[in-house]
Amino acid sequence: MQVSVIVPTFNEAPNIQELVDRIQQSLRGRQAEIVFVDDSTDDTADAIEKAALTAELPVRVIQRTQPVGGLSGAVLEGLKASTSEWCIVMDGDLQHPPEVIPALLTSGIEQDVDVVVASRHVDGGSSAGLSGRVRHLVSNSATILTRAMFPTRLRNCSDPMTGFFAVRRASIDLNSLRPRGFKILLEVLARNPLKVAEEPFVFGVRRAGESKADFRQGLRFLIQLATLRFGRLSGFAVIGALGALANLAIMAALQAFGVWYLLAAVIAAAITIVSNFLLQERFVFNDLRTEGRNVWMRFAQSLAFNGGETTLRTVVLWVLVESTPIPSVIAQGVLLAVGFVLRFVYHSRVVYRPKLTTSVSFDLENVPYSFQEQQAHDGSQPR
């Protein structure tokens, strides 16, 4: 195939037939296919199979039994299942108009670039389909923040938040991607040095179904952004900071109701230990959850360390409060900051320690002479 259109879907059954019709109309005359990657809980897969019966283009559906990585994970699975020269990534809600696809492909081929972004923020583009001022504000703020954090990689991309783009499949390292949440384009551009062009599009109004954007997706985006920019430690830090704020808020609230500060500290710690573990499982170490330990073992190890750290911290808190004029909440904040690095090291090296892989070594005595001669000639070393 010359083109694969990859459409991640989650409960989009009412949109499928029109989407297929409009995609095949836009790709008429090209060797193309439509690949749906479906995580739905409704009859979307049935709607896809029904549309495939009368479609002019090949239509196939990949139903994921374990939808890891959300929408981004679905896109990655579609990219891996495709062998086409170009892949078009778009949503299944008709807010990404299929009529723009030819412009993306033509631009990519004529300009010889790796990615063509359908942008709402260039001349001719618009975010008109976003509902309400709040969503416009959130979208624009996220774009500004993202471009500020990746000024080089995104210098030619005005809309890294879009989910509508064309990519030359051979130009990206699929194994380098760590999908999470909605923003797969950000993941692609941040992890791969790519030549980027843009074409305008008008973000359409949703006709059926419900938007998947919510607070959880916003949290995923912030963690993704921090992780891409600063590595896994930053995602851990975001959750740790949220946990620390929750810890202090719970402790202060309990003391306001007359609870003894040490008991308040213990209750706050118990609540945040459990919540932090669940968030770390979901957002920070999600790619290491299959490294040999089950979730209960990971929870037990995390609970044991955090329980011990909390006990020690509480003892030190008691000593500081009783022997110095430092207020209890301030002392707790300092101790939480000190314990952060220890918690990250422990979770990275113990709870989520990756399994060892078999190393590969080269026996130079069995390497053809011409290769050894070349190594000696150019002074390079085998890697």
C-alpha positions as CSV (number, residue, x, y, z in Angstrom):
1,M,0.0,0.0,0.0
2,Q,1.0,3.6,-0.6
3,V,-1.1,5.0,2.2
4,S,-2.5,3.6,5.4
5,V,-5.1,5.7,7.2
6,I,-4.9,4.8,10.9
7,V,-8.0,5.6,13.0
8,P,-8.0,4.9,16.7
9,T,-11.6,4.5,17.9
10,F,-13.4,4.4,21.3
11,N,-17.2,4.2,21.1
12,E,-17.5,6.0,17.7
13,A,-20.0,3.6,16.0
14,P,-22.4,6.4,14.6
15,N,-19.5,8.0,12.8
16,I,-17.9,5.0,11.1
17,Q,-19.9,4.7,7.8
18,E,-19.6,8.4,6.9
19,L,-15.9,8.4,7.9
20,V,-15.1,5.4,5.6
21,D,-17.1,7.0,2.7
22,R,-15.3,10.3,3.0
23,I,-11.8,8.7,3.4
24,Q,-12.2,6.6,0.3
25,Q,-13.5,9.5,-1.6
26,S,-10.4,11.6,-0.7
27,L,-8.0,8.7,-1.6
28,R,-9.7,7.7,-4.9
29,G,-7.0,6.6,-7.4
30,R,-4.4,5.8,-4.7
31,Q,-3.3,2.4,-3.3
32,A,-4.6,2.8,0.2
33,E,-6.2,1.1,3.2
34,I,-8.1,2.1,6.3
35,V,-6.9,0.6,9.6
36,F,-9.1,1.0,12.6
37,V,-7.6,0.2,16.0
38,D,-10.6,-0.2,18.3
39,D,-10.7,-0.1,22.1
40,S,-14.5,0.4,22.2
41,T,-17.1,-0.9,24.7
42,D,-20.0,-0.4,22.2
43,D,-20.7,-1.9,18.8
44,T,-18.0,0.2,16.9
45,A,-16.2,-2.9,15.7
46,D,-19.5,-4.2,14.2
47,A,-20.0,-0.9,12.5
48,I,-16.5,-1.1,11.0
49,E,-17.1,-4.6,9.7
50,K,-20.4,-3.5,8.2
51,A,-18.8,-0.6,6.5
52,A,-16.0,-2.8,5.2
53,L,-18.5,-4.9,3.2
54,T,-19.3,-2.1,0.8
55,A,-16.1,-0.1,0.9
56,E,-14.0,0.4,-2.2
57,L,-10.8,0.4,-0.1
58,P,-9.5,-2.4,2.1
59,V,-10.8,-1.8,5.6
60,R,-9.5,-3.8,8.6
61,V,-9.9,-3.5,12.3
62,I,-7.5,-4.3,15.1
63,Q,-9.4,-5.0,18.4
64,R,-7.2,-4.5,21.4
65,T,-8.0,-6.7,24.4
66,Q,-5.5,-4.8,26.5
67,P,-5.6,-1.2,25.4
68,V,-2.2,0.0,26.7
69,G,-1.3,3.6,26.2
70,G,-4.7,5.0,25.4
71,L,-5.2,6.6,22.0
72,S,-1.5,7.0,21.5
73,G,-1.0,3.3,22.1
74,A,-3.7,2.5,19.6
75,V,-1.9,4.7,17.0
76,L,1.4,3.0,17.7
77,E,-0.2,-0.4,17.2
78,G,-1.7,0.8,13.9
79,L,1.7,2.1,12.7
80,K,3.3,-1.2,13.6
81,A,0.6,-3.1,11.7
82,S,1.1,-1.0,8.5
83,T,3.8,-1.4,5.8
84,S,2.7,1.6,3.7
85,E,5.1,4.3,2.8
86,W,2.8,7.0,4.3
87,C,0.5,6.7,7.3
88,I,-2.3,9.2,8.0
89,V,-3.3,9.4,11.6
90,M,-6.7,10.9,12.4
91,D,-9.6,10.7,14.9
92,G,-12.8,8.8,14.3
93,D,-15.2,11.5,15.4
94,L,-15.3,13.4,12.0
95,Q,-13.7,16.5,13.6
96,H,-10.7,15.8,11.4
97,P,-12.0,16.3,7.8
98,P,-10.8,13.5,5.5
99,E,-10.8,15.9,2.6
100,V,-7.5,17.3,3.9
101,I,-5.7,14.0,3.4
102,P,-4.7,14.7,-0.2
103,A,-3.1,18.0,0.8
104,L,-1.1,16.3,3.5
105,L,0.2,13.6,1.2
106,T,1.0,16.0,-1.6
107,S,2.8,18.4,0.7
108,G,4.9,15.5,2.2
109,I,5.9,14.2,-1.2
110,E,6.6,17.5,-2.9
111,Q,8.5,19.0,0.1
112,D,10.3,15.8,0.9
113,V,9.5,15.9,4.6
114,D,8.9,13.3,7.2
115,V,5.8,14.6,8.9
116,V,3.0,16.9,7.6
117,V,0.9,18.3,10.4
118,A,-2.7,19.4,9.9
119,S,-2.6,22.6,11.9
120,R,-5.3,24.8,13.3
121,H,-2.9,27.6,13.9
122,V,-1.7,28.6,10.4
123,D,-3.5,30.7,7.9
124,G,-6.6,28.9,6.8
125,G,-6.8,26.8,9.9
126,S,-9.2,27.1,12.8
127,S,-10.2,25.6,16.1
128,A,-13.9,26.4,15.6
129,G,-15.1,22.9,16.5
130,L,-13.8,23.1,20.0
131,S,-16.8,23.5,22.3
132,G,-16.7,26.5,24.8
133,R,-14.2,29.1,25.8
134,V,-12.6,26.8,28.4
135,R,-11.6,24.2,25.9
136,H,-10.2,26.9,23.6
137,L,-8.2,28.3,26.5
138,V,-6.9,24.9,27.6
139,S,-5.9,23.9,24.1
140,N,-4.1,27.2,23.4
141,S,-2.3,27.1,26.7
142,A,-1.2,23.6,26.2
143,T,0.2,24.5,22.8
144,I,2.1,27.5,24.1
145,L,3.5,25.4,27.0
146,T,4.6,22.5,24.8
147,R,6.3,24.7,22.2
148,A,8.1,26.5,25.0
149,M,9.5,23.2,26.4
150,F,10.6,21.9,22.9
151,P,11.6,25.0,21.0
152,T,14.0,23.2,18.7
153,R,12.0,20.0,17.9
154,L,8.8,22.0,17.4
155,R,10.2,25.0,15.6
156,N,8.2,24.1,12.5
157,C,5.1,22.8,14.2
158,S,2.5,25.3,15.3
159,D,0.0,22.7,16.5
160,P,1.7,19.8,18.4
161,M,-1.6,19.1,20.1
162,T,-3.3,18.0,16.9
163,G,-4.1,14.3,16.3
164,F,-4.3,14.7,12.6
165,F,-1.0,14.3,10.6
166,A,0.8,12.3,7.9
167,V,4.0,10.6,8.6
168,R,6.5,8.8,6.4
169,R,6.6,5.5,8.3
170,A,10.3,4.8,7.6
171,S,11.4,8.1,9.2
172,I,10.4,7.2,12.8
173,D,11.7,4.7,15.3
174,L,8.6,3.0,16.5
175,N,10.5,1.3,19.3
176,S,11.5,4.6,20.8
177,L,7.9,5.7,21.3
178,R,6.4,5.5,24.8
179,P,2.7,6.1,24.1
180,R,0.3,7.5,26.8
181,G,-2.8,9.6,26.6
182,F,-3.9,11.5,23.5
183,K,-0.9,13.4,22.2
184,I,0.9,10.9,19.9
185,L,2.2,13.6,17.6
186,L,4.1,15.3,20.5
187,E,5.6,11.9,21.3
188,V,6.7,11.4,17.6
189,L,8.2,14.8,17.2
190,A,10.0,14.9,20.6
191,R,11.7,11.5,20.2
192,N,12.6,11.7,16.5
193,P,14.6,14.4,14.6
194,L,12.2,15.0,11.7
195,K,11.6,17.4,8.8
196,V,8.1,18.9,9.4
197,A,5.7,20.8,7.1
198,E,2.1,22.0,7.9
199,E,-1.2,22.3,6.1
200,P,-4.2,24.2,7.5
201,F,-7.4,22.5,8.6
202,V,-10.6,23.6,10.3
203,F,-11.3,21.5,13.4
204,G,-14.9,20.3,12.9
205,V,-17.8,20.0,15.3
206,R,-18.5,16.6,16.8
207,R,-21.6,15.1,15.3
208,A,-22.1,12.0,17.5
209,G,-20.6,10.4,20.6
210,E,-18.9,12.2,23.4
211,S,-15.5,13.9,23.8
212,K,-12.9,11.8,25.6
213,A,-11.1,14.9,27.0
214,D,-11.3,15.1,30.8
215,F,-9.2,15.9,33.9
216,R,-7.5,12.5,33.7
217,Q,-6.4,13.1,30.1
218,G,-5.1,16.5,31.2
219,L,-3.0,14.9,34.0
220,R,-1.7,12.4,31.5
221,F,-0.7,15.2,29.2
222,L,1.2,17.0,31.9
223,I,3.1,13.9,32.9
224,Q,3.8,13.0,29.3
225,L,5.2,16.5,28.7
226,A,7.4,16.4,31.8
227,T,8.6,12.9,31.1
228,L,9.6,13.8,27.5
229,R,11.4,16.9,28.6
230,F,13.1,15.6,31.7
231,G,12.8,11.8,31.7
232,R,11.0,9.4,34.0
233,L,12.1,11.3,37.1
234,S,9.9,14.3,36.2
235,G,6.8,12.2,36.0
236,F,7.6,10.8,39.4
237,A,8.2,14.3,40.6
238,V,4.8,15.5,39.4
239,I,3.0,12.8,41.2
240,G,5.3,13.2,44.2
241,A,4.5,16.9,44.3
242,L,0.8,16.3,44.0
243,G,1.1,13.7,46.8
244,A,3.1,16.1,49.0
245,L,0.5,18.8,48.6
246,A,-2.3,16.4,49.3
247,N,-0.4,15.1,52.4
248,L,0.1,18.6,53.7
249,A,-3.5,19.6,53.0
250,I,-4.9,16.5,54.7
251,M,-2.6,17.0,57.7
252,A,-3.5,20.6,58.0
253,A,-7.2,19.9,57.7
254,L,-7.1,17.1,60.4
255,Q,-5.2,19.4,62.8
256,A,-7.8,22.1,62.2
257,F,-10.4,19.6,63.5
258,G,-8.3,19.0,66.6
259,V,-6.4,15.8,65.5
260,W,-3.0,15.4,67.1
261,Y,-0.3,16.3,64.6
262,L,1.4,12.9,64.6
263,L,-1.8,11.0,64.1
264,A,-2.7,13.5,61.3
265,A,0.7,12.9,59.7
266,V,0.1,9.1,59.7
267,I,-3.4,9.3,58.2
268,A,-2.2,11.7,55.5
269,A,0.7,9.4,54.7
270,A,-1.5,6.3,54.4
271,I,-3.8,8.0,52.0
272,T,-1.1,9.5,49.8
273,I,1.0,6.3,49.7
274,V,-1.9,4.4,48.2
275,S,-2.9,7.1,45.7
276,N,0.8,7.8,44.7
277,F,1.3,4.1,44.0
278,L,-1.8,3.9,41.7
279,L,-0.7,7.1,39.8
280,Q,2.8,5.8,39.4
281,E,1.5,2.5,38.1
282,R,-0.7,4.3,35.6
283,F,1.5,7.2,34.4
284,V,5.2,6.7,35.3
285,F,6.1,3.0,35.3
286,N,3.4,1.7,33.0
287,D,5.9,0.3,30.6
288,L,7.6,-1.7,33.3
289,R,4.6,-3.4,34.8
290,T,5.2,-6.6,32.8
291,E,8.8,-7.1,34.0
292,G,8.0,-10.2,36.1
293,R,6.3,-8.9,39.3
294,N,2.5,-8.9,39.7
295,V,0.7,-5.8,40.9
296,W,0.3,-7.1,44.5
297,M,4.0,-7.7,44.8
298,R,4.8,-4.3,43.5
299,F,2.2,-2.8,45.9
300,A,3.7,-4.8,48.8
301,Q,7.2,-3.6,48.0
302,S,6.1,0.0,47.6
303,L,4.0,-0.1,50.7
304,A,6.9,-1.6,52.8
305,F,9.4,1.0,51.7
306,N,6.9,3.9,52.0
307,G,5.7,2.6,55.4
308,G,9.2,2.4,56.7
309,E,10.1,5.8,55.3
310,T,6.9,7.3,56.8
311,T,7.7,5.8,60.2
312,L,11.2,7.2,60.1
313,R,10.0,10.5,58.8
314,T,7.3,10.7,61.6
315,V,10.0,10.0,64.3
316,V,12.2,12.8,62.8
317,L,9.1,15.1,62.6
318,W,8.4,14.5,66.3
319,V,12.0,15.3,67.2
320,L,12.1,18.5,65.1
321,V,8.7,19.8,66.4
322,E,9.4,19.0,70.0
323,S,13.0,20.3,70.0
324,T,12.9,23.2,67.6
325,P,10.5,26.1,66.8
326,I,9.8,24.8,63.3
327,P,6.1,24.5,62.6
328,S,4.9,20.9,62.0
329,V,3.6,21.4,58.5
330,I,6.9,23.1,57.4
331,A,8.9,20.4,59.0
332,Q,6.8,17.8,57.2
333,G,7.4,19.5,53.9
334,V,11.1,19.5,54.3
335,L,11.1,15.8,55.2
336,L,8.9,14.9,52.2
337,A,11.4,16.7,49.9
338,V,14.4,14.8,51.4
339,G,12.6,11.5,51.0
340,F,11.7,12.1,47.4
341,V,15.0,11.0,45.9
342,L,15.2,7.9,48.0
343,R,11.7,6.9,47.0
344,F,12.5,7.3,43.3
345,V,15.7,5.3,43.5
346,Y,14.0,2.5,45.4
347,H,11.0,2.3,43.0
348,S,13.2,2.4,39.9
349,R,15.8,-0.1,41.1
350,V,13.6,-2.5,43.1
351,V,9.9,-2.2,42.5
352,Y,10.0,-1.7,38.8
353,R,13.5,-3.1,38.1
354,P,13.6,-4.3,34.4
355,K,14.5,-7.9,33.7
356,L,18.0,-8.6,32.5
357,T,18.4,-9.2,28.8
358,T,20.9,-11.5,27.2
359,S,23.9,-9.6,26.0
360,V,25.4,-10.2,22.6
361,S,29.2,-10.4,22.1
362,F,31.2,-10.6,18.9
363,D,34.0,-13.1,18.4
364,L,36.5,-11.2,16.2
365,E,38.3,-14.4,15.3
366,N,35.2,-15.5,13.3
367,V,34.6,-12.1,11.7
368,P,35.5,-12.1,8.0
369,Y,39.0,-10.7,7.3
370,S,37.7,-7.9,5.2
371,F,35.6,-6.6,8.1
372,Q,38.6,-6.7,10.5
373,E,40.8,-5.1,7.9
374,Q,38.3,-2.3,7.5
375,Q,38.2,-1.7,11.3
376,A,42.0,-1.4,11.4
377,H,42.0,0.8,8.4
378,D,39.5,3.4,9.6
379,G,40.4,3.2,13.3
380,S,36.8,2.4,14.3
381,Q,35.7,-0.1,16.8
382,P,33.0,-2.7,16.5
383,R,29.9,-1.8,18.5
